[in-house]
Amino acid sequence: MKFIVYTDGGSRGNPGPAAIGVVIANEKNEPLKKYSQAIGEKTNNEAEYEAVIFALKKVKALYGKEKTKESEIEMRIDSELVVKQLNHEYKIEEPNIQQLFLKVWNLIINFGEVKFISIPREENKEADRLVNQALDKKQEAMF
């Protein structure tokens, strides 16, 4: 089984109010589930990592330990920095990002294979829309 997962995280201000957007698709790239959630005050990079963590946890919860152990997950992320860090191409200096990185690596042991792929923003429009939807909802609730 293969899943294609689009993730995005963003904040308004850096740090500022942050949210994540996740689209889980099948191997034919047909969307199965979509998620949008405000996550409090974070930096952009923290939000990007939180989106990856949320997505991995959600796939495991939805499909169970047995299926995910045999599954291939292709994480498509529009943050080149995060992808390069997750692929061990860039060093991580910030302690809070190091902790988020470790959470990701502790989660991927639950899957057969996980690939982190950098994609252009244009190919991540739905996950980006979900981030903005959560941020707009959060902002409206404040007024």
Secondary structure, 3 states (H helix, E strand, C coil): CEEEEEEEEEECCCCEEEEEEEEEEECCCCEEEEEEEEEEEECHHHHHHHHHHHHHHHHHHHHHHHHHHCCEEEEEECCHHHHHHHCCCCCCCCHHHHHHHHHHHHHHCCCCEEEEEECCHHHHHHHHHHHHHHHHHHHHHHC
